[in-house]
């Protein structure tokens, strides 16, 4: 079972991780300890406090162009009621996201990358990289929106279509793109100089915007009604539409007329507005909540500044938007709001105030998103999730400014401005931002649900309910705004996720998926009650003991097919005494064994132990492997013989060239596992110890299988090739002891059936061999039954057990001279072979129960002659020569240890040169004929 490790993704190692979430005596704020400590260059870049680093950029980004250029648009089309609903929905979504940001940012040291850093270190590289790139694209498109908004404001004042004396700038699509490119070039030059120039100017910009807001509020109090005439170009050249409207001042009739929605034609794009399209425009005024988080690499104390500054900024902007919505809906005629998005300049005590405020807010928002996007791209490049494509973006100046990332971002924003109109891309921008917000909420929700001990944020005002509400709200509004863009963005997100999953190396950030899996597995393991087990739902749960995987890879893969969704554990015993060692050697071996599991692509756990003997180590593993209801019920061992197995590491290309895709250190893996033993090397196990392991497993109530010749197992598949599975359910060393209906025989049938159900063996043909005495063709050889009756009984049993198999009747004469094979069908017999079969010499021990056993154990190994063993082997080789795998009945080992040599010699003689063979001794009832 995988044990938990440091599951808190934001918890850094050592002292950093310890201090990042804990306050000091007399302090309310947590210390922020990260990699910048001790790095003079990094320390120089972290010089922004909460106000300048978070509050100012967040406020300016959230005001952007919506505050002065789209407030009238929202009220005019949606009305006050719908506008307040939009504002409420938008701020509920961002409020839930802010709570998640605060929780994550106070759980450890925050480095450069802002939201991307939080998501990637919380959810792992796949989600972090894919969502980080989507958030980067959102910032790129957002920057384009702000640039287009600034150009729109400039053309409203100085464009030739404005109709004023200062109308000197020609209009049209390409001129608009030209002006946008010039504005964007200015923003890029400021960002290349460094974010410090922007932060120094941002406070002055905030003062200008604040003065402009005060002038708007004062104007509504001091100005009286103002008649206004608006001109818009008509559908034909040289034609115009004239709209006579007015600014009414505070008027109850005006307020009533503006309460209900009145969605109509948008004069800038020529399309009819809807609730979704207006919400998409309005939501762009809420997308700047992460502007401060994006500056995390330049904040003195990001774990304190990000939550505090973001909450203050959002609360301030909400109050401003709410107040402005109420003022505008109470003082402006609806036609004015719908037909002039820059109407605030017409109704101000000093119009240049508003013009200056629009220019400053739009320009600062554009620079803020350009800087934030470049920082996200720089963080993505440093993490090397997208390879060489983003590698140049990791280059910085000596002061730490990622100038290449700025150039990348500038080029992409330049592509965005070709959209030409602000309203035409707001839906896409909003969808990207909502997806990023949902991801932040998902990261916090996953950390909360994982219940990781190291998730201890100092910010406590959140819960999984707030995270879930934020996720649902973001996703629902995505599809309300633009279902097509939403579906496409999610599809792109999944493609990026798969790309990073299959390309990137294992990271050291921690994977939240592992914490969630651990949490759920523990919960369900407690629910898996061994007292409620039932034979109907039995499945193999295997402990496969592996000495050297170089010679066992085919067997490991075969057992992986045999497990039928059950537990599969690779066990290994390292010989030694911990008292004589300085450290446990087993712990360092797990990585090599897990790499082996990855290379072989098997679904197996690994359990290693240190012991003074293999037998004692196997006892340890049989007792302690697994948890609760998931414990091995079957022990599988390799066969005890002197054959020299092949070195699978030298045969399969994956072990000498295909491991790079799986990020496996192949030379280290090859060096860890020693070469396979040769004829001269002796077994570390004695026969007594080996047979003792079998006895131990049976004493502990485990089924036992011995696997031989599986290094000869051929790859499955091939057109027109049918695999064969042969089953011999009779105890061939004691054929007179019983038939095919004891527990062991039924267990053997069940294992063969389970193999036949595996995907690789689904089309294999299963044959069951029924051994009968040659003189049993009439009645009386076996009490009350002839061989035809035995065949009918076996066929009836297979029907009840729903096992599809053909029956092969093998006639053998125990006391006389011959064996023959009869194919199923009509009972006709053809004497296809003749073999001399000796009588089992020496008889058997008398009494004591089945198989001549006393107390459940054979007193001695079966006394059979060597000729009898050879004849049994000849019979098996003749009838199962073409089989891909064989299942044979494994007799119980004898109780006396001095009989171990004889027992193993008999098994060796019976299975000599058979090919892949599994000797099975079952103790567990596994078949059921009832529903």
N, C-alpha and C positions, 0 to 999 in steps of 0.2 A: 504494500500500500504506500502510495506516495505521501511522504510526510510534508507538513507545511514548512515553508521557508519564509523569508522576509517578504510578506505579501503587500506591505504598504508601499505602493509604487513611488511615492514621493519621499519616502524615508531614506535619507542618505546614510552611508556607512559610518560606523564608528561614532566619534564625538559629534559630528554634524547631525547624524540622525537622532542622537539622543537629545540634543539641545533644541532642535528645530521646532518641537512642539511644546516645550516646557518654558514657563515664565520663570524669571529669577526672583529672589526675595525682594519684596518692595516694588516689583514691576508688574504692570498689567500686560505688557507686550511680550510676545515670544521672541526669543533670539532667532535671527536668520543666519544660519551657518551654512555656507556652501563652498563650492570650489573656488570662489574668488578670494577666499581668505588665504593670505600668504602669497597672493599673486598681485604684484604692484600694478601691472597693466590693467588687470580686471578691476582692482580697487579704484583706479582712476576713473573708469567708466561708470561706476556706481556712485553717482553724486546727486541724484534727484530725490527730493523729499515727497511727501504725500501730496502737498498742494500743487507744486509745479509738475510732478511726474505723473499724477493720476487725475486729480480733480480738474485741472485746467484742460488737458487734452480730451478728457471724457466729456466735459460740458461742451466744448467747442465742436467735437465730433457729433454729439447728439443734436445740437442746434443746426449745424450745417446749413443747407439750403432750405430745409423744410420750414424752419421758424419764420423766415421773412418772405419766402417765395411760394410756399405751398400751404400755408395756414388757410388762406382764403379759398384755395382750391378744394381743400378737405371740407370746410364748412359749406361752401357753395354747392357742392355736389351731394354730400352726405347729410347735410343738416346737422343741427347741434346734437340731437339724440343719437344718431348713428356715429357722429364724431366722438362723442363721449364713450360710446360702446367700444369703438376702435381704440381709443386711448386707453380705456380700462383693460381690454384684452392684451394690447401691446405691453402695457406695464406689468400686468400679471405675469406674462411670459418672461419678461426680462427680470422681474423681481425674483421669480423662482430660480432663474439662471444665476442671478447675482448671489443668492444664498448658496448655490452649489459652488460658485467661484470662491466665495469667502471660505467655505469649508475646506476645499482642496488647497487653497493657497495658504491656509494656516496649519496645514498638516506636515509641513516640511519646507526645506529650502527650495525657493523658486529661482530658476536660472533664466537665461535669455530664451525667448520663444513664446512667452505669455500663454495664451490659451492652448497652443499646440503643445507646449511643454507639459502643461497640466494634464491634457488628455492622453498624451503618449505615455507619460509616466504612470498614469492611472490604469489605462486600458491595454497597454502594451503597444509594440511598434506597429502592428497591423492597423488597428483602429486609429492610433495616434497619427501615423503617417498619412493615412487616407483622409481622415477628417481634417488634419492639419493642412493638407493641400487644398481641400475644399474651402477651408476658412481663409486660406491665402487668396484663392480665387474670388471669394466674397469681398475681401479688402481691395483687390484689384478692380473689380467692377464698381465697388463703392467709390473708389477714388475717381473713376471715370464719371460717375453720376455727379460728384461734387464739381468736377471740372466743367462738365456740360452745364450745370446749374449756374456757375459763375459766368460762363460765356453768355448764357441766356439773359442774365441780369445786365451784363455789359451792353448787349444788343438792345435791350429794352430802353437803355438810357442813351446810347450813342449810335444805334443802328439807323440806317436810312429809312427804315420802316417805322421808326419811333415817332417821326413827325416833329421833333423838337429842333431848335436852332443848332444844337450840338450833334445832330445826326450826321456823322461823317463816315461811319463804317458801313461798307456794303454788306448786304445780307446774302442768304442762300446757303445751301448745304455745304459746299466746299469751303466757303469762307468761314462757316461755323467750325469746320474741322481744323482749318488753319489757326483760328483764334484759340481753339482748345489745345492744339499742339504747342502753341507759344506759352500758354498758361502752364501746361504740363512740364515744359522745358524749364520754366522758372522754378517750379516745385522740385524738379529733379536736381537742379543746381544747388538749391538750399539743402536738400538731403545729402548731396555729395559732400558739402562742407561739413555736415554733421548735424545730428539731432539737437545739439546744444544750442545752435543758432535758432532753431525753431522754438525750443523751450524758452529761450530768453525773450523771443518776440511774442510767444503765445500769451503771456500775462498781459501785455499791452493790447493784444487782440481781444482778450476777454474783457478788458476794461472798455474797449470801444463797443463791443457787442452789448455789454451791460448798460452803457449810456444810451445806446440805440433803443434798447428795450424800455428804459425809463422814458425816453422821448415818445415812444408809441403809447405808453400808458398815460402820460401827461396829455398827449394830443387828444385822446378820447374824452378828457375832462374839460379841456379848454376850447376845443374847436366846435363850432356849430355846424348845421347842415351845409353841405357843399355839393352843388350839381356837377356832374361829371359826364363828359361825352367821350365815348370810346370808338375808335375806328379799327376794323380788321379787314385784311384783304378778302375780296370776294372770290367766287369760283372762277370768274373770267378775268382776263388781264384788265388792268386799270379800273376794276370795280372794287368797291369797298362796302362793308357793312358798318352802319352807325348805330351805336347803342347809347341811349340816354339813360343814365342812372344817377345815383347820388349817394353821398355819405350822409346819413341821417343823424348821427350822434345817438345818444342813448334814447331808444324809442321802443315802446312795448310792442307796437305793430311790427316793427322790423324784427324783433326777437321772435314773435309768433310765426312770421313768414319763414324764418330760418330754422325752425325747430325740426320740421320733417324733411326727409331726403327728397332730392330732385335731380337725380342723375341724368346728365345730358351730354352733349358733344363737347369733347376736349379740343379747344381751338388749336392747341400745339401739335396734336397728333392726328386729329380728324376721326377719332374713334369715340364711341359712346362709353362713358364710364359706368362701372358697377361697384358694388360694395367691395369686392375683392380687389379690383384695380386701384381704387382710392386707398384702401387699407395698405396695399403694397407701397404706395407713395408715402403715406403717412408713417409707416413703420421704419422708413429710412431715417426718420428722426430719432429712432430708438436703437439704432444699430451700433452706436459708438460706445457701448458699455464696456467693451474690452480694449478701448484705446489705452487706458492705463495699464492693463495687464500685459499688453503688447510691449510695453516699455520695461518689463520686469528685469531685463538684463542691465538697466541703467538706474534702477531704484536702489537707494541705500538699504532699505529694509522692506522688500516686496511683500513679505508675509504679513506685515502690518499695513503698509500703504495701500495695497490693492483692495482689501475689503473695506477699509475705512473710507478711502477716497472715492471708490466706486459708489458706495451707498450714499454718501453726501452728494455726489454729482447727480445721481439719478433722482434723488428726492428733490433737488433744486430744479432740474429740468421738468419734472412732472408738474410742480407748482406753476412754473412759467407757462407751460403748454396749456394747462387747465385755465389759467387766468386769461391767456390770450384768446382761447376758444370762446370764452364767455364774452369778452370785450368785443371781438369781431362780430359774433352773431347778434349782438345787441345794437351795433352802430352802423353796419354796412348793408346796403341793398344787395339782394341775391345776385342780380345781374352783374353788379360790380365785382363780386367775388368770383363768379364763373368766367367772366370775360377779361379780367385783368389780374393775373397772379401776383404782379408787383404793386398792387393797389396801395400798400402801406406808404409808399413814397408820395402818393397824392394826398394823403390825409395826415401828414405830419407837420408839426409846427416849423420844422426846418428839414425839408426833404433830403438834403445831403446826408443827414444823420443815418437815415435808413439805407441809402445807397452805400455809404461807407460800411455800415454793419453787415450788409449782404456780402460785399466783397471780402471783408475780413473773415466772416464766419465760413464762407464757402472755401476761401483759399486755405484757411487753417485746417478745415476738415480734410481737404485734398492732401495737404502735406502730412497730416497726422496718419491717414490711412496708407499713404505711400511709405512713410517711415515704418509703420506697424507691419505692413505686408513684407517689406524687405527684411525685417527682423525675423519674421516667421520663416521666410525662405532661407535665411542664413542658418536658422536652427535646424531646418530640414536637411540642409546640405551638410552640416556638421555631423548629423546622425547617420549620414550615408545610406538612407533608405531607398534612394532612387538612383544610386550609382553615379556614373560619370556625367549624366545629364545635368545634375545640379552641383557637381563638384566645384566648379569655379565660384559658385555663390558663397563658398566658405571663406573666400579671401577677404581680408580686412586691412584697413590702414593701421598704422602703429597705434592710433588712438582707439582702435576697435570698431571703426565705422565700416560696415559691410558694403563697400562701394559697388562690388560686382552684383550683389543682390539688388541694390538700388537700380542698376542698369537693366537687369532682367525685368524688374517690376515696371520700370518706366516703359519698356518696350511692349509689355502686355497691356498696360493702361492705354498706350497709344492705339492699340488695336480696338479697345473698347470705345474710344471716342468717335470711331467711325459710325457708331449707332446714330449720332447726330442729334437725337432728342432725349432729354432726361427721362420723360415718362415711359419711353419705349423699353428701357432696360431695368426699371425699378423692380419689376416682378422677379426677374432673375436674381438680382442682388438680394432681395428679401428672402427668397427661397434658400439661397446659400447661407445667409446669416441664420435663418431659423434652423437649418440643418446643423450648423455649428453649435447653436445654443442647445439643441436637443442632445448633442453629443456630450457637452459639458454636464448636463443634467444626468445623462446616462452614466458618465464616469463617477459622479458622486453617488448615484443610486447603487452602482455595482460595489463601490467601496463600503457603503452602508450595509448592504445585504450580505456582503462577504463576512462581515463581523470580524475583520482582521484586528488583532490586538493592537497593532501599530497604527491603526487609523484613529487618531486622537486629536482632531482639529480643536484649536482653542476657540474657534467660532462655533457656538453651539445652537444658533437659531436656525436650524434646518432639520428636516426629517426625510424619510423616504417618501412621505406623502408629497412634500414640496417638490422633490426631484421628479416624481412620477407625473405630477400635475404639469410641470414645465415641459416634460417630454411630450405628453399628450397634446398640450396646447400648441407647441411648436409644430408637430407633425400635422395636426388637423389644419392649422392655418396655412401650412405649406400647400396642402392640396386644395384648400379653399381659394387661395390666391391664383395658383397656376398648376393644375394637375399634371400637365405635360412636362413642364420644367421640373416639378417635384419628382416625378417618376424617373426622368432622365438623370437628375442629380443623384438619386439613390442608386440607380444602376451604375453610374460612374463611380460612386463610393464603393460599391461591391467589387467592381473591377480593380480599383486601386487596392482594396483590401486583399484580394486574391494575389495580385502582383507582388505586394510586399510580403505576403505570407510565404510564397514559394521562392522569393528571391533573397530576402534578407536573412542574415545570420541570427542565431539566438542571442537576444540582448540580455543585459544584466539589470534591466529596469524593473523586472518583476512583471508577471502577467496576472491581471485581475481574473482572467478565466480560470487560472489554477486555484485561486482563493475561493471562487464561487463553486468550482467543482468539488473542492475539498469540503466545503460547507454542506453541499447537497449530498455528497457521498456519505459523509458522517451521519446525516439525518436518516438517509434511507438504509444504511447499514444497521442502525438501531431498530428500524422497522422490520428488517429481515429476521424474523423469529425462527430459530432452528426448530422450535417445538411445533411449527406449522408446516414443516416440510411434508410433501406428499410424493409418492412414487410417480404420479402422473407428470410431475414437473421436474423429475430428476434429470440432471445433465452432468457430463463428466467435468470434474474440477481437478485438474492434473498438476501434480508436482513432478517435474522431469528433472532428474539429477543428471548434471552435465559435468564431466571431468574436464574435457577439453573441447570447446566448440569447433575447433578446426576439423574434427572428425565427426561432429554431431549435427552439422547444419541441416542435412536432409532430414534427420529425425526430428529436429526442432520444427521445421516447416510442416512435416507430416502431422505432428501432434497439434500444431496450430489449426490444421484442418479437422482434426478429430474432436476438438473440444466443444463444438456446437454452442458457441456463445458462452461457455462456462469459464471458470477461472483457469488460467494457465500461468504457472510459475516455473521459472528456470531456477533450479537450486544448485548450489555449488558449495563444497566444503573446503575451506583452506586449512591445511594442517598446521598446527602450531599451538603454543602456549602463551596466552596473553601476559602472564606474569614474567615471562622471559623477554618481552618485547617492550620497546619504548612507546609504541603507538599501535593502534589497531590497524593491521594491514588491509582489512576487508573494506574499510570505508573508501579507500582510494581506488578500489577495483570496480565500484559501481558504475562509474562513468564509462568504462570500457565495455561492460556488459550491456549497458543501456544503448551504447552506440551499435553494438552487435544486433540488438533487437531492432533498431532503426534500419540497419542495412538489410536484415532478413525480412523486414516488413511483416513481423508477426505481432499479434496482440498478446503480449506476455508481460508479466511482472518479473522482477529479478529479486531473489532473496539469497544472500550469502551469509555464511556463518564461519566462525573460527572454532576448531575443535581438535582434540588430540587424536581422533580417529574418524574415518569417514562414516563408520556405522553410528557412532555417537552423534556426529554432526547431522546425519540424516534423521535420527530420532528428534533432534532439536527442531529441524525444519518441519517435520511432520506435525509436531505439537504446536509450533508458534506461527507458522506461515498462515496468512490470511487473517480476517477479522470477522467475528460474528458468524453469520450464515454463509460467508464466503471463505471456506477453508477447503483444502484439498481432500477429496475422497478417494483419489487414485494415485498411486506411486508408480512411476515408470522409470526403469533402469535399463541401461545398455547391457548387452549380454556379456557374460564372463567367458572370454575365449582368447585365443592367441593370434587371431587374424590381424593383419596390418591394414588399418583403414586408410582411405585416401585423405589427403590434406585438401579440404574444401576451399581453403583460402587461396590455394594455387590454381583452382579450377574455375571459379566463378569470376567473371570480369568485374563484378561490383566490388570485389575485395582488392583489386589492384588498379582501379581507374574510375569506378563509378561512384565513389563515395563523396566526391567533392560537392555534388548537388545536395547532399544531405548534411553538409558541414561536419563531416566526421574526420577526425585526425587519423587517417589510415595508417601511417607508419607507426604511430603510438599503439594503435589497436593490434597491428601485426606483431609488434615487439612484446606486447603484454602476454599473449597466449603462446606458449611454447610449441615447438614442432611436435607432430604426432609421434607416438612411441613406435619403435621398431621391434624386430624379433628379439633382439638381445635385451631390450629394456624389460624389466619385470613389472608386474602389477604392484601397485601400492596396496592393493587389497588381497587378503588371503581368501581362499574359497570359503573358509568358515565364516569370515566376516561378511562376505558377500551374501551367502545364504542366510546368515543371521539378520541382515537388513530386510530380506524378504519376510522372515519370520516376525521380525519386529513390526513391520507394517500390518501383517495379518492380525497380530495380537492387538494392534491399535484400531482394528476395524476398517482398515484401508484396503481397497482393491489393489492388486499388483499386476503389472505388466512388464515383461522382459522383451526388449526389442533387439533383434539380430539382423544383420546384413542390410540395414537401412542406408548405409553408404552406397549401396547398389541401386537404390530407388531411382528409376528413370523419370525425367521430367514428363509431366502429363500433357496430353493434348495431341494434336496432329489429326489431319482430316482422315476419316475412315478408320481410325484406331479406337478400339473399344477396350477399356480397362477391365480387368477381372479382379474381383475380390473373393477369395476362397475362405470358407469358414468350416472348420472341423470341430464341432461341438462335443465330441466324445473324448474322454480321457484315454489317450492312445496307449499309455503305459499300463492301464488297467481296463481294458475294453469290457471285461465281464462285470465291472462294478456298477454300471448303470447306463442310462440313455442320455437323452438330450434335454431333459426337463428339470435338471437340478439348477440351483441358483447360479452356479458358475457358468453353465452352458447358456442360460438365458442372458447373463451379463455379456458373454462373448457375442451372442447374436445382436444384442443391443448396440454394442460398440461398432460392429460391422455395419449395422443399419445407420448409425449416426454418421459414419464415414461416407456412406453412400448418399447421404443428404447434403454433404458439403458441396459447394459450387464446383470445385475441381473434379469431384468424383460423381457428380449427379448422373452422368450418362454411363457410369460403369455398370457392369453386369455382376451381380452377386450370386455365387454358387455355394450351396450348403451341402456338405458331404455326409451321407448317412451310412455308417458302417454296420453291416449285418453279417452274420455267419453264413457261410456258403450253404450249409445244409438246412437253413431256415426258410427255404422256398416253400416247404410245407408247413404244417402246424407243429408246434411243440418244442422247437429249438429254444426260443425264449418263452417263458411261461405265458400261455394264452395268446400269443401273437406271432405271426409270421412277418417276413420282411415287407410284404405288401401292406399289411396292416400298419407296420411301423412307418412306412412312407406316407400312408394316408393320415396317420396321426400327426406327423410332422407338418404335412401340408395344411392340415386344419389349424395347427398351432400358429403357423406363419400367417394364415388368414386372420386369425384373432388378433395377432400382434401387428397387423397391417405392414408386414415386411414383404417386399417384392424380391423374390429370389427363386432360382431354379434349384431343384433337388437332384443331386448326383448320388445314386446308390452304389456303394462300394462293397462288393462281396469279398469277404476274406474268410479263409478256413483256418481257425485258430489252432485246431488240433491235427489237421492233415496237411493238404498240399498246396492249395491255390487261392489266388485272389482274382476277382474280376470286377469290372465296372459296368453298371447298367445305367443308361441315361433315363431321365424322367420322361414319362409319356407312354401310357399304355401298359407299363409293366414289362415290356419286352426286354430281353437281356441279350447282350452280345458280349462274348468273351473276348475282350480287347487286349488282355494281357495275362500272362501267367507268371506268378512269382512263388517261390517256396517260402512259407511262413512257419517259423519254428514256434513251438509252444512256449509261452512264458515260463522260463525255467524256475524251479524252486518253489513255485506256488506263491502264496501270500500269507501274511500273518493272519491268524484267525481272530474272529470276533472284533469287538470294539467299535462297531458301527461302520458307516460308509467308508469305502476305500481302505478298510482295515485299520482305521484310525482309532486312537484311544485318547480321550480327552480332547478331541478335535485335531490331534496331530498324528501324523504317521509315525509309527514306532521306528520304522526303518525305511530307507528308500526301497521302491518296488524291486523285488528280486526277479529280474528278467535277464534272459541270456543276451549276449552280444548279437547273435544271429537274429533274434527277434527285433532288436533295435534297428538292425540294418534293413530288415524286411519292412518295418514301418517307414523308415526313411525312404526306401525304394518306392513304396506305395505313394508317399507324399510327393516325391519328386516326379513320379510318372503322371499323377493326376493333377498336380498343381504347378507343373513346369511353366505354364504360360501365364500364371497369375502375376499381377503387379504387387499384391500384398496378400499375406495369409494370416488368418487368425487361428491359433491353436489353443487347446486347453492346457493350462499350466497346473500340474498336480501340486498339492501342498508339499512344502519341504519337510524332510524328516526332522523329528525333535532332536535326536542326538547330533551334536556338532561334528562327530567323526564320520557321519554319513554324508557330509556336504560334498566331498569329492565325487562319491558315487552318484549323487543326485545331479550334479552339474554335468558329469560325464554322460549320463543318460539323456539329458536335455540336448547336449551337444551332438550326440549321435543321431537323435531323432531329427534335428533341424539342420544337419550337415548339408551345406551347399544348396539350401532351399531357395535362397533369395530373401527379400524383405519379409520378415516374419515377426508377428507379435504374439507372444505367449501370454495368455490372460488367465488370471485367477480372480474371480469375482466373489465378493461377500455380500454385496448390496442388492436387495430386490429392486429391479429397475424396470420391469415390464408391468403393464396394466392393460386389461381388456375392457375396462369400464370407462364411461364418460367421466 
